[in-house]
Amino acid sequence: MTDWIRNPLPSPRARLICLPHAGGGTIEYRRWKGLLPADVDLNPVVLPGRETRFSESLVRRMSELVPAMIQGITPLIRRTPYILYGHSMGSWIGYELIRELRRLHRPLPAHLIVGARRAPHLPASRPPLFALPDAELIDEIDQRYGGIPDALRQNRELLSIFLPVLRGDFELLDTYAHTPAEPLPVPITALVGSEDATVSMAEVRAWREHTSEAFRVRPISGGHFFHRDAKDETAAVVAGILRGVR
């Protein structure tokens, strides 16, 4: 039905649409299979330039990504309740996606869950990454976020595939400029890793400004990639929200 979501079920009770972190794909979310309500369709989004869309050009601007994604997912959300989960980069994508859906008078999610990312209106506390030379880019990302294994560093072939995706995603993040808007009429739950040094609790709590509905913050065990490393705990929070979606 759509390149953005592989093999969606035709008529689930609800959908969980998941948006990746920089350099990420669908695998982290597919590991949640079996941890969510059985009548919910797990729908990780495939961004251009990776996985089944490897031959497509990367999208390096939020203003280009969001309209294209809306065109791709609208058939899936037209009649089915859904929530959005975005991790790190995916948090900002989800936020901008809802803003554009509201502008177009399309169905809005029942809930937005954001993970491991400061609120979008806050300025960056560190310099941009995307223009760094390859070696510096890898070192800086590993220092800030962790998660780049030595095996990948030492495999030039894999690096040649992975680095352009990572660089493109950080270009999307580093060039993103928030514009003020009315708060979203969607509840927001902000998740933060208890050991994540890349985002402060104050930066996470600042998401409160972006919803006119309920808001809460939930710490999760682990660092920046808690959705992967503490998947049972993260999925349990998401599942609890999904059970209330009708």
C-alpha positions as CSV (number, residue, x, y, z in Angstrom):
1,M,0.0,0.0,0.0
2,T,2.9,2.4,0.8
3,D,6.7,2.4,0.7
4,W,6.7,4.1,4.0
5,I,5.2,1.2,6.0
6,R,5.8,-2.4,5.0
7,N,3.0,-4.9,5.1
8,P,0.4,-3.0,7.2
9,L,-2.6,-4.9,8.3
10,P,-5.8,-3.7,6.6
11,S,-8.1,-3.2,9.6
12,P,-6.4,-3.4,13.1
13,R,-8.0,-1.8,16.1
14,A,-5.2,0.8,16.2
15,R,-1.8,1.5,14.7
16,L,1.5,2.3,16.4
17,I,3.5,4.4,13.9
18,C,7.2,4.5,14.8
19,L,9.8,7.0,13.6
20,P,13.5,6.3,13.8
21,H,16.5,8.0,15.4
22,A,19.3,9.4,13.2
23,G,20.9,6.5,11.3
24,G,18.2,4.2,12.5
25,G,15.7,2.0,10.8
26,T,12.8,-0.3,11.6
27,I,14.6,-3.2,13.4
28,E,14.6,-1.6,16.9
29,Y,10.8,-1.3,16.7
30,R,10.2,-4.8,15.2
31,R,11.8,-6.2,18.3
32,W,8.7,-4.9,20.2
33,K,6.6,-7.5,18.4
34,G,4.8,-9.6,21.0
35,L,5.2,-6.8,23.7
36,L,2.2,-4.8,22.4
37,P,-1.5,-5.5,22.4
38,A,-2.3,-8.2,19.8
39,D,-4.9,-6.1,18.1
40,V,-2.5,-3.2,17.4
41,D,-0.5,-3.1,14.1
42,L,3.1,-2.2,14.7
43,N,4.1,0.1,11.8
44,P,7.8,1.3,11.8
45,V,8.3,3.9,9.1
46,V,10.9,3.2,6.4
47,L,12.6,6.5,5.5
48,P,14.1,7.1,2.0
49,G,17.7,5.9,1.5
50,R,17.6,2.8,3.8
51,E,16.4,-0.8,4.0
52,T,13.8,-1.4,1.2
53,R,14.2,2.2,0.0
54,F,18.0,2.1,-0.2
55,S,18.0,3.1,-3.9
56,E,16.1,6.4,-3.1
57,S,17.8,9.7,-2.3
58,L,18.0,10.7,1.3
59,V,15.8,13.5,2.4
60,R,17.8,16.1,4.2
61,R,15.2,18.7,5.1
62,M,12.2,18.4,7.4
63,S,10.2,20.6,5.1
64,E,10.6,18.0,2.3
65,L,10.3,14.9,4.5
66,V,7.0,15.6,6.3
67,P,4.8,16.3,3.2
68,A,6.0,13.2,1.5
69,M,5.4,11.1,4.5
70,I,1.9,12.4,5.0
71,Q,1.1,11.4,1.4
72,G,2.4,7.9,2.2
73,I,0.7,7.3,5.5
74,T,-2.7,9.0,5.0
75,P,-4.4,5.8,3.6
76,L,-3.5,4.0,6.8
77,I,-4.7,6.7,9.3
78,R,-7.9,7.7,7.5
79,R,-10.1,5.3,9.4
80,T,-7.9,3.7,12.0
81,P,-7.0,5.3,15.4
82,Y,-3.2,5.6,15.8
83,I,-0.4,6.9,18.0
84,L,3.0,8.1,17.0
85,Y,6.3,7.2,18.7
86,G,9.4,9.0,17.7
87,H,12.8,8.4,19.1
88,S,15.4,11.2,19.1
89,M,15.3,12.5,15.5
90,G,11.9,10.8,15.2
91,S,10.5,12.9,18.0
92,W,10.9,16.1,16.0
93,I,9.6,14.4,12.8
94,G,6.5,13.2,14.7
95,Y,5.9,16.7,16.1
96,E,6.2,18.3,12.7
97,L,4.1,15.6,11.1
98,I,1.2,16.4,13.5
99,R,1.5,20.1,12.8
100,E,1.2,19.4,9.1
101,L,-1.7,16.9,9.6
102,R,-3.5,19.6,11.6
103,R,-3.0,22.2,8.8
104,L,-4.4,19.8,6.2
105,H,-7.3,18.7,8.4
106,R,-6.2,15.1,8.4
107,P,-6.8,12.7,11.2
108,L,-4.5,13.4,14.2
109,P,-3.0,10.7,16.4
110,A,-4.6,9.9,19.8
111,H,-1.1,10.4,21.4
112,L,2.4,11.5,20.6
113,I,5.2,9.7,22.5
114,V,8.6,11.4,22.2
115,G,11.9,9.8,23.3
116,A,15.4,11.0,24.0
117,R,15.0,14.5,22.5
118,R,14.8,18.0,23.8
119,A,11.7,20.0,23.0
120,P,11.9,21.4,19.4
121,H,11.8,25.1,20.3
122,L,15.0,24.9,22.5
123,P,18.3,25.8,20.9
124,A,21.1,23.3,20.4
125,S,23.7,23.3,23.2
126,R,26.4,21.7,20.9
127,P,27.7,22.6,17.4
128,P,26.3,20.9,14.3
129,L,27.7,17.6,13.2
130,F,26.7,16.9,9.6
131,A,29.6,18.8,7.9
132,L,32.4,17.1,9.9
133,P,34.9,14.9,8.1
134,D,34.0,11.2,8.3
135,A,36.4,10.2,11.2
136,E,35.4,13.3,13.3
137,L,31.7,12.6,12.6
138,I,32.0,9.1,13.9
139,D,34.0,10.1,16.9
140,E,31.7,12.9,17.9
141,I,28.5,10.8,17.5
142,D,30.1,8.0,19.5
143,Q,31.1,10.4,22.2
144,R,27.7,12.0,22.4
145,Y,25.4,9.1,21.9
146,G,27.4,5.9,21.9
147,G,26.1,3.0,19.9
148,I,28.7,2.8,17.1
149,P,30.3,-0.7,17.5
150,D,34.0,-1.3,16.8
151,A,33.0,-3.8,14.1
152,L,31.3,-1.1,12.1
153,R,34.2,1.3,12.5
154,Q,36.6,-1.3,11.1
155,N,34.4,-2.4,8.2
156,R,34.9,0.1,5.4
157,E,32.2,-1.4,3.2
158,L,29.6,-1.1,5.9
159,L,30.7,2.4,6.8
160,S,30.4,3.5,3.2
161,I,26.7,2.5,3.4
162,F,26.0,3.7,7.0
163,L,27.8,7.1,7.0
164,P,25.8,8.8,4.2
165,V,22.6,7.9,6.0
166,L,23.9,9.1,9.3
167,R,25.2,12.4,7.8
168,G,22.0,13.0,6.0
169,D,19.9,12.5,9.1
170,F,22.1,14.9,11.1
171,E,21.8,17.4,8.3
172,L,18.0,17.2,8.7
173,L,18.4,17.8,12.4
174,D,21.0,20.5,12.3
175,T,19.2,22.5,9.7
176,Y,15.8,22.2,11.4
177,A,14.4,25.5,12.5
178,H,11.3,25.5,14.8
179,T,8.6,28.0,14.0
180,P,6.1,29.0,16.8
181,A,2.6,27.5,16.6
182,E,-0.4,26.8,18.7
183,P,0.0,23.8,21.0
184,L,-1.1,20.5,19.6
185,P,-4.5,19.1,20.6
186,V,-2.8,15.8,21.2
187,P,-1.5,14.4,24.6
188,I,2.3,14.0,24.8
189,T,4.3,11.6,26.8
190,A,8.0,12.3,26.9
191,L,10.4,9.4,27.7
192,V,13.9,10.0,28.8
193,G,16.8,7.6,29.5
194,S,17.9,7.7,33.2
195,E,21.5,7.7,32.0
196,D,21.2,9.7,28.8
197,A,23.7,12.5,29.0
198,T,22.5,14.1,25.7
199,V,19.3,15.6,27.0
200,S,18.4,17.1,30.4
201,M,15.2,16.6,32.3
202,A,14.5,20.3,31.9
203,E,14.8,20.0,28.1
204,V,12.4,17.0,28.2
205,R,9.9,18.7,30.4
206,A,9.8,21.6,27.9
207,W,7.7,19.5,25.6
208,R,4.8,20.6,27.9
209,E,4.6,23.8,25.9
210,H,3.6,21.9,22.8
211,T,0.3,20.3,23.9
212,S,-2.9,21.7,25.1
213,E,-3.8,18.2,26.4
214,A,-2.3,15.9,29.0
215,F,1.4,15.7,29.4
216,R,3.7,13.5,31.4
217,V,7.4,12.6,31.6
218,R,8.5,9.0,32.1
219,P,12.1,8.0,32.9
220,I,13.3,4.7,31.3
221,S,16.3,2.7,32.4
222,G,19.3,3.2,30.3
223,G,21.0,5.7,28.0
224,H,20.1,7.4,24.7
225,F,18.9,4.2,23.0
226,F,16.7,2.9,25.8
227,H,14.0,1.9,23.2
228,R,16.5,-0.8,22.1
229,D,18.4,-1.6,25.3
230,A,15.3,-1.5,27.6
231,K,12.8,-2.6,25.1
232,D,10.5,-4.4,27.5
233,E,10.2,-1.4,29.8
234,T,9.7,1.0,26.9
235,A,7.2,-1.2,25.1
236,A,5.3,-1.6,28.4
237,V,4.8,2.2,28.6
238,V,3.7,2.3,24.9
239,A,1.4,-0.6,25.4
240,G,-0.3,1.0,28.3
241,I,-1.1,4.1,26.2
242,L,-2.3,1.9,23.3
243,R,-4.8,0.1,25.5
244,G,-6.6,3.3,26.0
245,V,-6.9,4.1,22.2
246,R,-10.3,3.4,20.7
